[in-house]
Amino acid sequence: MKKIALLLLGVCLIIQAWGQVSDNDVIQMVLTAQKQGMSQQQIAVMLLQKGVTKEQLLRLKDTYEKGELNLKDAGNVTTDTRIRQLPLKQNDKKTDSRYLKEDELTGKPLFEAPRGENVSFIDSIGNIMQLPYPVETEKSVIFGKDIFNNTLLTFEPQLNIATPDNYLLGPGDEVIIDIWGNSEANIRQVISPDGNIVVQGIGPIYLNGLTVKEANARVKNEFSKIYAIASGNVSIRLTLGQIRSIQVNVMGEVAVPGTYTLPSLASAFHALYNAGGVNPIGSLRSIKIYRNGKEVADVDIYEYIMQGKNDLNILLQDGDVIVVSPYVNLVDLSGKVKRPMIYEMKNQETVADILSYAGGFTGDAYKKNVRVIRKSGREHQIYNVDENNFDTFIMTDGDQISVDSVLPRFENKVEIKGAVYREGLYAIGEGVNTLKELLDKAEGVRGDAFLNRAVLYREKPDLTLEVLSVDIAGLIEGTAEDIALKKNDVLYVPSVFDLQEDFTIVVKGAVRNPGTYKFADNMTLEDLVIQCGGLLESASTVKIDVARRIKDPKSTTVGDMRAETFTFTLKDGLITGGQPGFTLKPFDEVYIRRSPGYQEQQDVFIDGEVMFGGEYALAKKGERLSDIVIKAGGLTPEAYPEGARLMRKTTPEEKKLIQQTIMKLTQQGGNDTIDIALMNLGDYYPVGIELKKALENPGSDYDVILKEGDQLVIPEYSGTVKISGAVMYPNTVVYKPKAKTSYYISQAGGFAQRARKRRAFVIYMNGTVAVARGGRLDIKPGCEIIVPMKQPRKGLGLAEIMSLTTSTTSMAAMITSIINSTK
């Protein structure tokens, strides 16, 4: 099934013709021809001559592939996967290669052989339409060449319209004779090969070579012998039924020359379409039609394209010959025209003609002359054709015409910019010839214009610039001489703001919107406070400072003064103290101080084994641990004060200090590195306390002074001890009074191989740390024993030590040590 479908596809690629052959006849013709050893090109030509269309073959292929078409003998047809060589259509811009491997519409391979099959489809399909002409690329498209390769423009005859009166009848045409009136009849006859129809009671009527109009007259004359036509009681009309087929020969420079079977209403253009159109060297300007050995028409396709002359599309007759000659002149037109392409030119056609074919110049074209490069003769020649010679300069084959664009320069431009109301470009000569007129055209200068001096940039003959100074005030008042403008002059009127710094004032301190503000003349402190959104609740009204720059442009020495300062007081939004009538100046800095008597609430948090846990505000400075415990109602009976822990909030300054210290220690440790997780220090760090002693001795050093954000947690009694670090099995065991360190180490499986036994230390529940004294550790309930590990070749770096201290308690203790050691 696949074989015959591929054969149909291969043939249909080159067939575009009208026909009346049935589908079954097409299949049988293809199979018979293949068995007879005909080449694919011979099969294609045969089907064209029989009137088979490309659409008919594609329909048969689809039907066959769907299994809806039964064939008794599919033959032994195989396919060929060798490259198909086809000339590209004139309007094909996808590729400039003449070797196509994929279907242009679907992108799928045109032919696919089944795997393992001996592939030999008679011969490559490329042999059918391989032409000895170069393929035209996108840069060498000839205007009009694609007219017969456009699937939307087939020039097919319209068969469902009334028959034209000038249609010539011939053998094979079916005529219909209608009779109505006193007598009624309908006669359908096909004109015989000898040109007659035979009517009963009348005999043969010769119609061959007559037009429909003439045939009507002849039929009426013959039928008047038996019908009373003259009386008007009987009417007779002859019309055309099924039309005949005609054969025409398309010769010369076309894609597929040959004999084509067409409907008798077909035109010359339809015949050219079926022949694949004009090939690359074929002419569109002289297509000759011969009838009975005589030339009856010489068709110029450009006239049809440009002027729509449909009378050029001549109806064909049986035996007509269409001959397409090679082109005479091809001229390449490029540059600033509406349709830059290659055009076919007749002899004696001129530059004006080709410009007309191209649609004329574009808007930015230089129209005074065009440049022609001619390649005839011994060497190339160049011509500059002026516009008054466009009608007389005759084009020859191979000419190249280029149309330049206008220069990117202005011949009458001046410009004004700066402190005027309407900056921009202006034309010289339209009421603008002097500087004064240019200023008036720009609707004058703005209020901020610096009138004492403006700058006029002028282009010298060598295209370099020179600068002229202009007194704008004198021009306006008429006291200065006006200056005549020249093309490309640029007048710049500066603004006073362009000649000075941006004047600002800075406000700092206890205002709602501190920052930098634009300076304004006569601005007072009250104005600035309002502009800043007013004072904060914490602002002091008894001390407002202003610092002013020291400015002495005539000074020749360095002074001791760094700034001039002023101090003011504020009451009810008005300045009451300081220099009377004080106004601010550019770059002043204003400081609104925070009142020393303003205090925000500072809260601490207590939780655990107390009567009333939660947040409490510090009532005064110097409140201690014992005070907050009393506020919380005292300890519960289950409280374990020896394990109480105090967590203190890390300030931004302390975080920065810790990070710097860790980095410094890491760098000193050689190749040691700090884990990123260790750099995330958290918001709190522990403070080692002894709450029991603090409660027993209020106000003593044990009774730590509290800070805002402190968190005091008092736990229940914990009767366990945790062992971690370089031990065989880190573990948590029950606290045993008076037990030695070795007991707890043994409960963890003993020391690991690289344990630093003498450097073991303990961290207590309250956050304090103790090291061994005389080889002994003071073990208390709830504590953690940590055994460090030896470094194989060098001492442990900070990162390794931190990795061994697996509990958050040990790491927090180190951070606490850093903070305490740097205070």
Secondary structure, DSSP 8 states (H G I E B T S, - for coil): -HHHHHHHHHHHTT--------HHHHHHHHHHHHHTT--HHHHHHHHHHHT--HHHHHHHHHHHHTT-S--S--TT-----S-EE----TT--S-S-SEE-B-TTT-SBS----TT-----SS-THHHH--SS----GGG-BTTGGGGS-TT-------SS---TT-B--TT-EEEEEEEESS-EEEEEE--TTSEEEETTTEEEE-TT-BHHHHHHHHHHHHTTTS-TTTTSEEEEEEE-S--EEEEEEEESBSS-EEEEEETT-BHHHHHHHTT-B-TTEEEEEEEEEETTEEEEEE-HHHHHHH--GGGS-B--TT-EEEEEE-SEEEEEEESBSS--EEEE-TT-BHHHHHHHTTSB-TTB--SEEEEEE--SSS-EEEEEEGGGTTT-B--TT-EEEE-B--SS-SSEEEEEESBSS-EEEETTSS--BHHHHHHHTT-B-TTB--S-EEEEEE-TTS-EEEEEE-HHHHHHT-S---B--TT-EEEE-BGGGGS---EEEEEESBSS-EEEE--TT--HHHHHHHTT-B-TTEEEEEEEEEE----TT--S--S---EEEEEEEETTEEEESSTT----TT-EEEEEE-TT-----EEEEEESBSS-EEEE--STT-BHHHHHHHTT-B-TTB-GGG-EEEEE--HHHHHHHHHHHHHHHHHTTT----HHHH---SEEEE---HHHHHHSTTSTTS-B--TT-EEEE-B---EEEEEESBSS-EEEE--TT--HHHHHHHTTSB-TTB-GGG-EEE-TTS-EEE-BTTB----TT-EEEE-B--SSS---HHHHHHH--SHHHHHHHHHHHHHHH-
